[in-house]
Amino acid sequence: MKFKTQFTKTYKGSKGKKMSNEVLTVPDQNLSVRELLDRHSRGLPIGASSKDGQFFDTEVPRFDDLLDMVEYKKELVRKHKDLTKKIEDEQNAQKQKLKDEVKLDLLKEKQKETAES
């Protein structure tokens, strides 16, 4: 695979990017450095849009020590194994229930056949 560069004889340049004429700036929303630092230190919004992650009721811990992080990882792995085992147990119980229902239906059919004959 060959790449076209400005040094290739047959290269005639790129088409470029078309820019829109829409202006996204809002006038008179400038803050001084002092105001920015003051708002940041107090935890106030600085006027810019901020995107916070959504963790859906799951606490995301902050670790001061690497050992705490390793222990937390082990705890998560243990929880994952427990949940996986619980899911498998429930699936096996459902399969067994279906098998029992099928056997029961077969027994009922046999009883009907013997009663009819």
C-alpha positions as CSV (number, residue, x, y, z in Angstrom):
1,M,0.0,0.0,0.0
2,K,1.4,3.3,-1.0
3,F,0.6,6.6,0.7
4,K,0.4,9.8,-1.2
5,T,2.5,12.6,0.2
6,Q,3.5,16.0,-0.9
7,F,6.7,14.6,-2.3
8,T,4.9,12.2,-4.6
9,K,5.0,13.4,-8.2
10,T,1.3,12.6,-8.9
11,Y,0.0,14.2,-5.6
12,K,-2.1,17.2,-6.4
13,G,-3.1,18.1,-2.8
14,S,-6.1,17.3,-0.6
15,K,-9.6,18.6,-1.0
16,G,-9.5,20.1,2.5
17,K,-12.3,20.5,5.0
18,K,-15.4,22.7,4.6
19,M,-16.0,24.7,7.7
20,S,-19.5,25.9,8.8
21,N,-20.2,29.5,9.4
22,E,-21.9,28.8,12.7
23,V,-20.3,30.7,15.6
24,L,-20.4,28.9,19.0
25,T,-18.8,31.7,21.1
26,V,-21.0,33.7,23.5
27,P,-19.9,37.3,24.0
28,D,-19.1,38.7,27.5
29,Q,-18.5,35.4,29.2
30,N,-14.8,35.8,29.9
31,L,-13.5,35.3,33.5
32,S,-10.2,36.5,34.9
33,V,-7.7,34.0,36.2
34,R,-8.4,35.0,39.8
35,E,-12.2,34.3,39.2
36,L,-11.5,31.0,37.6
37,L,-9.2,29.9,40.5
38,D,-11.7,31.1,43.1
39,R,-14.6,29.2,41.5
40,H,-12.5,26.1,41.0
41,S,-11.3,26.1,44.6
42,R,-14.9,26.4,45.9
43,G,-16.2,23.8,43.5
44,L,-18.4,26.2,41.7
45,P,-19.1,25.9,37.9
46,I,-16.8,28.0,35.8
47,G,-19.3,28.5,33.1
48,A,-17.9,25.9,30.7
49,S,-19.9,22.8,30.1
50,S,-18.5,19.8,32.0
51,K,-19.3,16.2,31.4
52,D,-19.4,14.0,34.4
53,G,-19.5,10.2,34.0
54,Q,-22.6,8.3,34.8
55,F,-21.9,5.4,37.1
56,F,-25.5,4.3,37.8
57,D,-25.5,4.0,41.6
58,T,-22.0,2.4,41.6
59,E,-19.5,4.2,43.8
60,V,-16.2,4.7,42.1
61,P,-13.5,4.7,44.8
62,R,-10.4,6.8,44.9
63,F,-7.4,5.0,46.2
64,D,-4.6,6.5,48.3
65,D,-2.6,3.3,48.4
66,L,-1.9,0.8,45.7
67,L,-2.6,-2.1,48.0
68,D,-6.2,-0.8,48.5
69,M,-6.6,-0.9,44.8
70,V,-5.4,-4.5,44.6
71,E,-7.8,-5.5,47.4
72,Y,-10.7,-3.8,45.7
73,K,-9.9,-5.6,42.5
74,K,-9.9,-9.0,44.4
75,E,-13.2,-8.1,45.9
76,L,-14.6,-7.3,42.5
77,V,-13.3,-10.6,41.0
78,R,-14.9,-12.4,44.0
79,K,-18.2,-10.7,43.5
80,H,-18.1,-11.5,39.7
81,K,-17.5,-15.2,40.4
82,D,-20.4,-15.2,43.0
83,L,-22.8,-13.5,40.5
84,T,-21.7,-15.8,37.7
85,K,-22.4,-18.9,39.9
86,K,-25.7,-17.5,41.0
87,I,-26.7,-16.9,37.3
88,E,-25.7,-20.5,36.4
89,D,-27.6,-21.9,39.3
90,E,-30.8,-20.0,38.3
91,Q,-30.4,-21.1,34.7
92,N,-29.9,-24.8,35.8
93,A,-33.0,-24.5,38.0
94,Q,-35.0,-23.2,35.1
95,K,-33.8,-26.0,32.8
96,Q,-34.7,-28.6,35.5
97,K,-38.1,-27.0,35.9
98,L,-38.7,-27.2,32.2
99,K,-37.6,-30.8,32.1
100,D,-40.0,-31.6,35.0
101,E,-42.9,-29.9,33.2
102,V,-42.2,-31.9,30.0
103,K,-42.1,-35.2,32.0
104,L,-45.3,-34.2,33.7
105,D,-47.0,-33.5,30.4
106,L,-45.7,-36.8,29.0
107,L,-47.1,-38.7,32.0
108,K,-50.5,-37.0,31.6
109,E,-50.6,-38.0,27.9
110,K,-49.8,-41.6,28.8
111,Q,-52.5,-41.6,31.4
112,K,-55.0,-40.3,28.9
113,E,-54.0,-42.9,26.4
114,T,-54.3,-45.7,29.0
115,A,-57.7,-44.4,30.1
116,E,-59.0,-44.3,26.6
117,S,-58.0,-47.8,25.7
